[in-house]
Amino acid sequence: MLRQLNDLILVVGVAILAVVVLLAMPGVLPLRILCAVLLVLILPGYALTAAFFPGHFLDIPQRVLFSLGLSLAVTALVGLSLHVLKQSLQLTSWSLALGGVTLAAALLAAWRRRSLVQPVYSPDTFRFKPNVREGVLLGLALFVTGAALQLARVPTPNPNVSGYTLLWMVPAENGSNQLRVGVDSKEFDITRYNVQLFDNGRLLERWPDLELEPGGSWQTAIELAATPAVTSTIEARLYRSDAPEQVYRRVRFVRGEQQAKD
Amino acid sequence: MENTDKILEVETPVISQTPTRPAPFTIRTWITIDTGNWGRLPILCLIGAVGLALVSIADTLARSGMGRYELLFWLGLSLLVGPIGGRLASRAPTRRERIGLVMVLGLGLYLVKIMHSPQAFTFSDELIHYFNGNRILETGRLFSPNPILPVTPSYPGLETVTASLSSLSGLNLFDSGIIVLGVARLVTMLALFLFVEQISRSAHVAGMAALLYTAHANFLFWSVQYSYESLALPLAIFVLYLAARRADTTLRSQRVALTLAALIGIEAVVITHHLTSYFLVVFLICWALIVRFRIHVAMKAGALGVVSWYAGETALGQLVRGYGQRLRSGAQAARARGLKANVKTALENRGGPGDLALMALGSALLWQILIASATSSYLAPVLSRAFTSIIQIIIGESTARELFQSEAGYTAPILERLIAFGSVLLLALGVPFGLRKIWQQYRHHPVATLLAGATLLYFAMLALRFSPAAWETGNRASEFVFLGVAFVLALALIEWWNSPNMTRIGQVLIMASIALIFMGGIIAGWPPLLRLSRPLQVKVDQLKIEPQGMATTRWLRSVLGPDHTLIADESNGRLLLAYGGQNPLVGRNLNVNEVIGAELIEDWHLELMREQQVEYVLVDRRRVSWNNMAGYYFDEPESEALVPKGLFAPEIYEKFDSRPEVGRLLDSGNIVIYDVRTLRNVTSVK
């Protein structure tokens, strides 16, 4: 009798273990990923398939299809049910709900198998038993595919595209009269800049020797006078040292009655 | 009792009982002889992996600006598809090997898409669904509104599954989506194989049909993008398999189990994608009607009767009465002999999926009424535009669309056009033979009859490609109706392959034809300049630099925070939505394209910004930013062939600078973000 339930015992054990790992040890990432994949994409469907078809109605490919297809479908429906029941869709609720569905289906499957006399699988069992040659070839195939994927995922240099720089200026969040000015370099080489700040065309401040590496950034806060009665425009201009006469970037901030309202 | 449940005439592996001498150890024997348990699957896996490596190299070279080696891409695909196709076409493989080959093929082609966009979701619809998935992760609730495509949150199936995997595993949404879509692709291939096998009773036909299905225009990229249809379609094919299996089952307990499994699948499809649920409803209803009115049984007599009526030998009333009599006598005969009297009678009298059709119809309607009421307002304009466009072409009021020409004027190379036309021609040549095979061998099978109808529909829908407003509808429908084409063509090809007169040259020609059909599908389904990967991240020293759109999106989120209302172009709007968590207004929605594209600010622009509480406007001076497929990447010389070249006129992209009250928050060169909150109090530009 127990032999008939081997797979279900394994499913129940793995499901409980997965829920425990997910809830108690979420920091162990590889184990967490494995448990999540099992709990979302395999176990609910497998247990439901076993509950629906306790005998040898399905062969292995069909069982694989039912397990994957039902897992996808059930996970979507479980999510909807959690939403309807006003449960937040988060780690705990997902773990308990999917673990619960798996356990309930596995118990139902065990109950339905109790009087089964035939073996659970059909005699022409579809087992995966690679011999040495198959193992070597499949291993090589996996290795080459993995290398191809890795090659695709790694960013590469590209001589045909050019870098750029962000210049930005926003008021400070705390409602003070401060302005934040920043430069983010996305250039492909070390770049020297000159930043100038104007108030209604009058030079307010300048930072002449700014040097940023690719990916580097610079920002500063400027304290302004109290909000003026009339509108004034603060403008920041960015120059590159290799083209000092040409405005490379410019931003502006409008101060006045409107700003006070905002 | 079990005999009726077993698939009849399915080829089973022949395992020799006689011990044989092992082949001598040479490289050639090592790779060409069946390895034992899995036939040639392992070596074909390795060849396919080499093909994937070539595709990856082609993508990497394109991404790194070292050249667009399309030939390498096609060679890689050929190595992946060709040998597996050849093996599936031959009679030698066992069922187990065929199933393995079909799954490897499906997964391999899925990896081609991953290699195309390995770092982030970049397809237009992907960014919309990525936002929905992130909202589920952030809020723990479904149905958060989506400002760009409001209908999508009403169908949260894919995002729910992805969010569950992401929540549980700690992986980000991109990696979780890749895993879920990979499993969905496996379900597609396995369900398709088993579905066709159930109908045809042949693993050979099933393998070929699965191979041919990979040749439809959307299979390589569109069907595996992170979008609701990519999960719904596999589940729909799974439901079709369950229904076909149930129709062949007489055991009550198994019928109940299959019905329950099908219902779970149907509900999942209904909450995942509107069009796929409609397709499923229509398929199941047609199938039920064919069975109910025994159309598949009376087809031959009906055809002869119609011919006779057309020739004036029979009156219409007589024809209808005769059909009714045949129905009654057929039913009586079936009752008298019982369902298991013989295979033909059993096939003719198998139960239809009427209950499943009703359940699918009811669920889809209920979902649309209660949850997804926006669906009709989303689909109706698309379908009515398509319909109007077709009518206008027919009555000569508008001109037909130029095939292989983008709206921006890009024309596909002549060789690609020839291949695409050739593939349709080959399909059209092969299908009549498949239909004849159905007539001879499968016309008593209701699903085979239905698939034959779908094949004819596919060719009718090709005409939609001539309509500017309807081509996309036709393109999207192809992945449903191509199920029929794959089945019908598989029957034709296998009949030719197994013909006693078939020579080696003939087999090579058949394989070349399959390759041409496959290439034609890819050419018809995806723009040439987006077929290879484009630069989304560039390595500089040990850093990776992203394009301006991505950088401004990240800046906006980190400095100003999420949930701001912005006006933006098509591509930057999607980036702001997906990666910025903003509330962008884009495209034809509220005519914001006209706000960005105008040379002057007009009063209605101000009114729109006031009504929609617009805070910022993002202006990208590149024309490519309006292209929601190509606007996300670094600019390269070749990319300009896809869209009108260069930049908009300065009057367009600098018009907000002329308003003194408008702030200019960020300047990245091509992109400027304006603060337009001050315009809320301005009622007129004068």
Chai-1 contact restraints between the chains, C-beta under 6 A:
chainA,res_idxA,chainB,res_idxB,connection_type,confidence,min_distance_angstrom,max_distance_angstrom,comment,restraint_id
A,L22,B,L168,contact,1.0,0.0,6.0,A-B,restraint_1
A,L29,B,G170,contact,1.0,0.0,6.0,A-B,restraint_2
A,R32,B,S169,contact,1.0,0.0,6.0,A-B,restraint_3
A,R32,B,G170,contact,1.0,0.0,6.0,A-B,restraint_4
A,I33,B,S169,contact,1.0,0.0,6.0,A-B,restraint_5
A,A36,B,L165,contact,1.0,0.0,6.0,A-B,restraint_6
A,A36,B,L168,contact,1.0,0.0,6.0,A-B,restraint_7
A,A36,B,S169,contact,1.0,0.0,6.0,A-B,restraint_8
A,V40,B,S164,contact,1.0,0.0,6.0,A-B,restraint_9
A,V40,B,L165,contact,1.0,0.0,6.0,A-B,restraint_10
A,L41,B,V183,contact,1.0,0.0,6.0,A-B,restraint_11
A,F52,B,A257,contact,1.0,0.0,6.0,A-B,restraint_12
A,F52,B,A261,contact,1.0,0.0,6.0,A-B,restraint_13
A,F53,B,A257,contact,1.0,0.0,6.0,A-B,restraint_14
A,F57,B,Q254,contact,1.0,0.0,6.0,A-B,restraint_15
A,P61,B,I99,contact,1.0,0.0,6.0,A-B,restraint_16
A,L65,B,L190,contact,1.0,0.0,6.0,A-B,restraint_17
A,L65,B,A191,contact,1.0,0.0,6.0,A-B,restraint_18
A,L68,B,V183,contact,1.0,0.0,6.0,A-B,restraint_19
A,L68,B,V187,contact,1.0,0.0,6.0,A-B,restraint_20
A,G69,B,V187,contact,1.0,0.0,6.0,A-B,restraint_21
A,G69,B,F238,contact,1.0,0.0,6.0,A-B,restraint_22
A,L72,B,V161,contact,1.0,0.0,6.0,A-B,restraint_23
A,A73,B,L235,contact,1.0,0.0,6.0,A-B,restraint_24
A,A73,B,I264,contact,1.0,0.0,6.0,A-B,restraint_25
A,A73,B,G265,contact,1.0,0.0,6.0,A-B,restraint_26
A,A73,B,A268,contact,1.0,0.0,6.0,A-B,restraint_27
A,T75,B,V161,contact,1.0,0.0,6.0,A-B,restraint_28
A,T75,B,S164,contact,1.0,0.0,6.0,A-B,restraint_29
A,A76,B,G157,contact,1.0,0.0,6.0,A-B,restraint_30
A,A76,B,T160,contact,1.0,0.0,6.0,A-B,restraint_31
A,A76,B,V161,contact,1.0,0.0,6.0,A-B,restraint_32
A,A76,B,A268,contact,1.0,0.0,6.0,A-B,restraint_33
A,L77,B,E267,contact,1.0,0.0,6.0,A-B,restraint_34
A,L77,B,A268,contact,1.0,0.0,6.0,A-B,restraint_35
A,G79,B,T160,contact,1.0,0.0,6.0,A-B,restraint_36
A,L80,B,I271,contact,1.0,0.0,6.0,A-B,restraint_37
A,H83,B,L142,contact,1.0,0.0,6.0,A-B,restraint_38
A,S88,B,G140,contact,1.0,0.0,6.0,A-B,restraint_39
A,L89,B,I136,contact,1.0,0.0,6.0,A-B,restraint_40
A,L89,B,G140,contact,1.0,0.0,6.0,A-B,restraint_41
A,Q90,B,G140,contact,1.0,0.0,6.0,A-B,restraint_42
A,Q90,B,S167,contact,1.0,0.0,6.0,A-B,restraint_43
A,L91,B,S167,contact,1.0,0.0,6.0,A-B,restraint_44
A,W94,B,S164,contact,1.0,0.0,6.0,A-B,restraint_45
A,W94,B,S167,contact,1.0,0.0,6.0,A-B,restraint_46
A,W94,B,L168,contact,1.0,0.0,6.0,A-B,restraint_47
A,F126,B,R96,contact,1.0,0.0,6.0,A-B,restraint_48
A,K129,B,N37,contact,1.0,0.0,6.0,A-B,restraint_49
A,N131,B,G36,contact,1.0,0.0,6.0,A-B,restraint_50
A,R133,B,T35,contact,1.0,0.0,6.0,A-B,restraint_51
A,E134,B,T35,contact,1.0,0.0,6.0,A-B,restraint_52
A,E134,B,W38,contact,1.0,0.0,6.0,A-B,restraint_53
A,E134,B,P42,contact,1.0,0.0,6.0,A-B,restraint_54
A,L137,B,P42,contact,1.0,0.0,6.0,A-B,restraint_55
A,L137,B,I43,contact,1.0,0.0,6.0,A-B,restraint_56
A,L137,B,L46,contact,1.0,0.0,6.0,A-B,restraint_57
A,L138,B,P42,contact,1.0,0.0,6.0,A-B,restraint_58
A,L138,B,C45,contact,1.0,0.0,6.0,A-B,restraint_59
A,L140,B,L46,contact,1.0,0.0,6.0,A-B,restraint_60
A,A141,B,C45,contact,1.0,0.0,6.0,A-B,restraint_61
A,A141,B,L46,contact,1.0,0.0,6.0,A-B,restraint_62
A,A141,B,A49,contact,1.0,0.0,6.0,A-B,restraint_63
A,V144,B,A49,contact,1.0,0.0,6.0,A-B,restraint_64
A,V144,B,A53,contact,1.0,0.0,6.0,A-B,restraint_65
A,T145,B,A49,contact,1.0,0.0,6.0,A-B,restraint_66
A,T145,B,L52,contact,1.0,0.0,6.0,A-B,restraint_67
A,A148,B,L52,contact,1.0,0.0,6.0,A-B,restraint_68
A,A148,B,A53,contact,1.0,0.0,6.0,A-B,restraint_69
A,A148,B,S56,contact,1.0,0.0,6.0,A-B,restraint_70
A,L151,B,S56,contact,1.0,0.0,6.0,A-B,restraint_71
A,L151,B,T60,contact,1.0,0.0,6.0,A-B,restraint_72
A,A152,B,S56,contact,1.0,0.0,6.0,A-B,restraint_73
A,A152,B,D59,contact,1.0,0.0,6.0,A-B,restraint_74
A,A152,B,M115,contact,1.0,0.0,6.0,A-B,restraint_75
A,A152,B,P118,contact,1.0,0.0,6.0,A-B,restraint_76
A,R153,B,P118,contact,1.0,0.0,6.0,A-B,restraint_77
A,P155,B,Q537,contact,1.0,0.0,6.0,A-B,restraint_78
A,P155,B,K539,contact,1.0,0.0,6.0,A-B,restraint_79
A,P155,B,K544,contact,1.0,0.0,6.0,A-B,restraint_80
A,T156,B,R63,contact,1.0,0.0,6.0,A-B,restraint_81
A,T156,B,S64,contact,1.0,0.0,6.0,A-B,restraint_82
A,T156,B,K539,contact,1.0,0.0,6.0,A-B,restraint_83
A,P157,B,K539,contact,1.0,0.0,6.0,A-B,restraint_84
A,N158,B,S64,contact,1.0,0.0,6.0,A-B,restraint_85
A,N158,B,G65,contact,1.0,0.0,6.0,A-B,restraint_86
A,N158,B,P535,contact,1.0,0.0,6.0,A-B,restraint_87
A,N158,B,V538,contact,1.0,0.0,6.0,A-B,restraint_88
A,P159,B,G65,contact,1.0,0.0,6.0,A-B,restraint_89
A,N160,B,G65,contact,1.0,0.0,6.0,A-B,restraint_90
A,N160,B,E636,contact,1.0,0.0,6.0,A-B,restraint_91
A,V161,B,P535,contact,1.0,0.0,6.0,A-B,restraint_92
A,V161,B,V538,contact,1.0,0.0,6.0,A-B,restraint_93
A,V161,B,F634,contact,1.0,0.0,6.0,A-B,restraint_94
A,Y164,B,Q548,contact,1.0,0.0,6.0,A-B,restraint_95
A,Y164,B,S668,contact,1.0,0.0,6.0,A-B,restraint_96
A,Y164,B,G669,contact,1.0,0.0,6.0,A-B,restraint_97
A,L166,B,S668,contact,1.0,0.0,6.0,A-B,restraint_98
A,L167,B,D667,contact,1.0,0.0,6.0,A-B,restraint_99
A,W168,B,L666,contact,1.0,0.0,6.0,A-B,restraint_100
A,V170,B,L665,contact,1.0,0.0,6.0,A-B,restraint_101
A,K186,B,I545,contact,1.0,0.0,6.0,A-B,restraint_102
A,K186,B,A551,contact,1.0,0.0,6.0,A-B,restraint_103
A,F188,B,V540,contact,1.0,0.0,6.0,A-B,restraint_104
A,P214,B,V540,contact,1.0,0.0,6.0,A-B,restraint_105
A,P214,B,L543,contact,1.0,0.0,6.0,A-B,restraint_106
A,G215,B,L543,contact,1.0,0.0,6.0,A-B,restraint_107
A,R249,B,D667,contact,1.0,0.0,6.0,A-B,restraint_108
A,R250,B,D667,contact,1.0,0.0,6.0,A-B,restraint_109
A,V251,B,R664,contact,1.0,0.0,6.0,A-B,restraint_110
A,V251,B,D667,contact,1.0,0.0,6.0,A-B,restraint_111
A,R252,B,R664,contact,1.0,0.0,6.0,A-B,restraint_112
A,F253,B,G663,contact,1.0,0.0,6.0,A-B,restraint_113
A,V254,B,E661,contact,1.0,0.0,6.0,A-B,restraint_114
A,V254,B,G663,contact,1.0,0.0,6.0,A-B,restraint_115
A,Q258,B,T678,contact,1.0,0.0,6.0,A-B,restraint_116
